[in-house]
Amino acid sequence: MEAAPGAGAVAVGSLEFRPHVLNLRSSGEYVTGLLILPEGRNVRDVYIPSILLNGAVYASTSFGPHNLVVEYLNKQSMMLKFDRDWVQEVLSPGAAVPVWLTGVFTDGTCFSATSVVTVVG
């Protein structure tokens, strides 16, 4: 059996997590992650159901119609939403809490992106 194109390869992007300070006592339905991929990769090739935040929270696909592809820092980026309650379950309070995304492109290549967030509450 032959491996899928890109199998075993990992593309490393970057992540802008919002809010920058996550208050565990605040309400709100979603938190946002802007996924910025490396040069040569198109966000339209991301297989959205594969995206996981911190290995546990899937990107939401039910928050209403919007444009997933946005410009951020002059780069094509993907705006992702994550259920705030689920995110708060996997993040502990701290000044520099690691947040990461993993996922797969439609060609089978994996990707990851990291950031840090301050979690209070």
C-alpha positions as CSV (number, residue, x, y, z in Angstrom):
1,M,0.0,0.0,0.0
2,E,1.4,3.4,-1.0
3,A,1.4,6.4,1.4
4,A,-0.8,9.3,0.6
5,P,1.0,12.3,-1.0
6,G,2.5,14.4,1.8
7,A,2.1,11.6,4.4
8,G,4.5,12.0,7.3
9,A,5.3,15.7,6.3
10,V,4.3,18.5,8.7
11,A,3.7,22.0,7.6
12,V,4.2,24.5,10.4
13,G,2.1,27.6,10.5
14,S,1.3,30.1,13.1
15,L,-1.8,30.8,15.3
16,E,-3.3,34.1,16.5
17,F,-5.6,33.1,19.4
18,R,-8.3,35.5,20.5
19,P,-9.0,36.7,23.1
20,H,-5.3,37.2,24.1
21,V,-6.5,36.9,27.8
22,L,-9.1,34.2,28.4
23,N,-11.1,34.8,31.6
24,L,-12.6,31.6,32.8
25,R,-15.4,33.5,34.5
26,S,-16.4,35.4,31.3
27,S,-19.3,34.2,29.1
28,G,-19.3,34.0,25.4
29,E,-20.0,31.3,23.0
30,Y,-16.7,31.0,21.0
31,V,-13.1,31.8,21.0
32,T,-11.3,32.6,17.7
33,G,-8.1,31.2,16.2
34,L,-6.6,32.7,13.1
35,L,-4.6,30.0,11.3
36,I,-1.7,31.4,9.2
37,L,-0.1,28.8,7.0
38,P,3.4,28.7,5.6
39,E,4.2,30.1,2.1
40,G,2.9,27.9,-0.6
41,R,0.0,26.5,1.3
42,N,-3.6,27.5,0.7
43,V,-6.2,27.7,3.5
44,R,-8.8,26.4,1.1
45,D,-6.9,23.1,1.1
46,V,-7.4,22.6,4.9
47,Y,-9.6,19.6,5.7
48,I,-11.7,21.5,8.4
49,P,-13.1,18.4,10.2
50,S,-9.5,17.4,11.1
51,I,-8.6,20.6,13.0
52,L,-8.1,20.1,16.8
53,L,-7.2,22.7,19.4
54,N,-4.8,21.2,22.1
55,G,-5.7,17.7,20.9
56,A,-9.2,17.9,22.3
57,V,-11.5,20.6,20.8
58,Y,-12.7,20.5,17.2
59,A,-13.2,23.6,15.2
60,S,-16.9,24.5,15.2
61,T,-18.7,24.5,11.9
62,S,-22.1,25.6,13.3
63,F,-21.7,29.2,14.3
64,G,-23.3,30.7,11.2
65,P,-22.2,31.8,7.7
66,H,-19.0,33.8,7.4
67,N,-15.9,34.0,5.3
68,L,-13.4,31.5,6.7
69,V,-10.6,33.0,4.6
70,V,-9.4,36.4,5.8
71,E,-6.3,38.5,5.3
72,Y,-4.2,38.9,8.4
73,L,-0.7,40.4,8.5
74,N,-0.9,40.5,4.6
75,K,-1.2,36.7,4.5
76,Q,-4.2,34.5,3.7
77,S,-5.5,33.1,7.0
78,M,-8.3,30.9,8.1
79,M,-10.7,32.2,10.9
80,L,-11.7,29.3,13.1
81,K,-14.1,29.3,16.0
82,F,-14.0,26.9,19.0
83,D,-16.6,26.3,21.6
84,R,-15.5,28.5,24.6
85,D,-16.8,26.1,27.3
86,W,-14.8,23.2,25.7
87,V,-11.7,25.3,25.4
88,Q,-11.9,26.4,29.0
89,E,-12.0,22.7,30.0
90,V,-8.6,22.1,28.4
91,L,-6.7,25.3,29.4
92,S,-5.5,25.9,33.0
93,P,-4.8,29.3,34.4
94,G,-1.4,30.8,33.7
95,A,0.5,33.6,32.1
96,A,1.8,31.8,29.0
97,V,-0.5,28.8,28.4
98,P,0.4,26.9,25.2
99,V,-2.3,26.6,22.6
100,W,-1.8,24.6,19.4
101,L,-3.7,23.4,16.4
102,T,-3.2,20.3,14.4
103,G,-4.9,19.2,11.2
104,V,-4.6,17.8,7.8
105,F,-4.6,19.2,4.3
106,T,-6.7,17.5,1.6
107,D,-3.5,16.0,0.2
108,G,-2.8,14.2,3.4
109,T,0.0,16.5,4.7
110,C,-0.4,17.3,8.4
111,F,0.0,20.8,9.8
112,S,0.5,22.4,13.2
113,A,0.4,25.9,14.6
114,T,1.1,27.3,18.0
115,S,0.5,30.3,20.2
116,V,0.3,31.2,23.9
117,V,-2.6,32.8,25.8
118,T,-3.0,34.2,29.3
119,V,-5.7,32.3,31.2
120,V,-7.2,33.9,34.3
121,G,-10.0,33.0,36.6
